Amino acid sequence: MVRTQIQLEEAQWQQLREIAHREGISIAEAVRRAVDGMLEEKQKAYRWRKEQALGVVGRFASGLQDVSENHDRYLEEAFDPR
C-alpha cells in the first residue's frame, strides 16, 4: 500500500466518519472503497463508449472508396471548425 495525505472539506470528513462508523471500517478503508467505486465507474463508462463506437462499425456506407486509407483526413475535414 501507498501512504498518502488528502485534504477534505469539513462536511466530507464528517460524512466519511459517519459512513466508516456505521460500516465498522476505518476511514482509510472508506476512502479506498470510494476510490475503487470511482475507478470502476470510469472503467464502465470507457467500456460503454468503446462498445458504442464499435457497434456502429460497418453500419454506414459513405460511398467513398478510400476511407480506410484517408480516414484521418476525412475526420479532420469533418471536425475542423475552419
TORVEXRO-496850 format. One record per residue (C-alpha): residue number from 1; residue in three letters; x, y, z. Coordinates in steps of 0.5 Angstrom, whole numbers. Each point is the difference from the previous one (the first is absolute). Example, Ala and Ser with C-alpha at 12.3 -4.5 7.8 and 13.67 -1.06 7.14 Angstrom:
<sites>
+-----+-----+-------+-------+-------+
|   i |  aa |    px |    py |    pz |
+-----+-----+-------+-------+-------+
|   1 | ALA |    25 |    -9 |    16 |
|   2 | SER |     2 |     7 |    -2 |
+-----+-----+-------+-------+-------+
</sites>
This chain:
<sites>
+-----+-----+-------+-------+-------+
|   i |  aa |    px |    py |    pz |
+-----+-----+-------+-------+-------+
|   1 | MET |     0 |     0 |     0 |
|   2 | VAL |     2 |     7 |    -1 |
|   3 | ARG |    -1 |     5 |     5 |
|   4 | THR |    -3 |     7 |    -2 |
|   5 | GLN |    -3 |     6 |     3 |
|   6 | ILE |    -6 |     3 |    -2 |
|   7 | GLN |    -4 |     7 |     2 |
|   8 | LEU |    -7 |    -1 |     1 |
|   9 | GLU |    -6 |     5 |     1 |
|  10 | GLU |    -3 |     0 |     7 |
|  11 | ALA |    -6 |    -3 |    -3 |
|  12 | GLN |     3 |    -5 |    -4 |
|  13 | TRP |     4 |    -2 |     6 |
|  14 | GLN |    -6 |     0 |     5 |
|  15 | GLN |    -4 |    -5 |    -5 |
|  16 | LEU |     6 |    -4 |    -1 |
|  17 | ARG |     1 |    -1 |     7 |
|  18 | GLU |    -8 |    -2 |     1 |
|  19 | ILE |     1 |    -5 |    -6 |
|  20 | ALA |     6 |    -3 |     3 |
|  21 | HIS |    -3 |    -1 |     7 |
|  22 | ARG |    -7 |    -3 |    -3 |
|  23 | GLU |     4 |    -5 |    -4 |
|  24 | GLY |     5 |    -1 |     5 |
|  25 | ILE |     6 |     1 |    -4 |
|  26 | SER |     6 |     5 |     0 |
|  27 | ILE |     0 |     7 |    -3 |
|  28 | ALA |     5 |    -2 |    -5 |
|  29 | GLU |    -4 |    -7 |    -2 |
|  30 | ALA |    -6 |     5 |    -1 |
|  31 | VAL |     5 |     4 |    -5 |
|  32 | ARG |     3 |    -6 |    -3 |
|  33 | ARG |    -7 |    -2 |    -2 |
|  34 | ALA |    -2 |     7 |    -2 |
|  35 | VAL |     6 |     0 |    -5 |
|  36 | ASP |    -2 |    -7 |    -2 |
|  37 | GLY |    -7 |     2 |    -2 |
|  38 | MET |     2 |     6 |    -4 |
|  39 | LEU |     5 |    -4 |    -4 |
|  40 | GLU |    -5 |    -6 |    -1 |
|  41 | GLU |    -5 |     6 |    -2 |
|  42 | LYS |     5 |     3 |    -5 |
|  43 | GLN |     2 |    -7 |    -3 |
|  44 | LYS |    -7 |    -2 |    -1 |
|  45 | ALA |    -1 |     7 |    -4 |
|  46 | TYR |     6 |    -1 |    -4 |
|  47 | ARG |    -2 |    -7 |    -2 |
|  48 | TRP |    -7 |     2 |    -2 |
|  49 | ARG |     3 |     6 |    -4 |
|  50 | LYS |     4 |    -5 |    -3 |
|  51 | GLU |    -6 |    -5 |    -1 |
|  52 | GLN |    -4 |     5 |    -3 |
|  53 | ALA |     6 |     2 |    -5 |
|  54 | LEU |     1 |    -7 |    -2 |
|  55 | GLY |    -7 |    -1 |    -1 |
|  56 | VAL |    -1 |     5 |    -6 |
|  57 | VAL |     6 |    -3 |    -4 |
|  58 | GLY |    -3 |    -2 |    -6 |
|  59 | ARG |    -7 |     2 |     0 |
|  60 | PHE |     1 |     6 |    -4 |
|  61 | ALA |     2 |     1 |    -7 |
|  62 | SER |     4 |     6 |    -2 |
|  63 | GLY |     0 |    -1 |    -8 |
|  64 | LEU |     8 |     1 |     1 |
|  65 | GLN |     5 |    -5 |    -3 |
|  66 | ASP |     6 |     2 |     4 |
|  67 | VAL |    -3 |     1 |     7 |
|  68 | SER |     5 |    -5 |     3 |
|  69 | GLU |     6 |     4 |    -3 |
|  70 | ASN |    -2 |     7 |     2 |
|  71 | HIS |    -5 |     0 |     6 |
|  72 | ASP |     5 |     5 |     4 |
|  73 | ARG |    -1 |     5 |    -6 |
|  74 | TYR |    -8 |    -1 |     0 |
|  75 | LEU |     0 |     0 |     7 |
|  76 | GLU |     4 |     7 |     0 |
|  77 | GLU |    -5 |     3 |    -5 |
|  78 | ALA |    -6 |    -2 |     4 |
|  79 | PHE |     2 |     3 |     6 |
|  80 | ASP |     5 |     5 |    -2 |
|  81 | PRO |    -4 |     7 |     2 |
|  82 | ARG |     4 |     4 |    -5 |
+-----+-----+-------+-------+-------+
</sites>
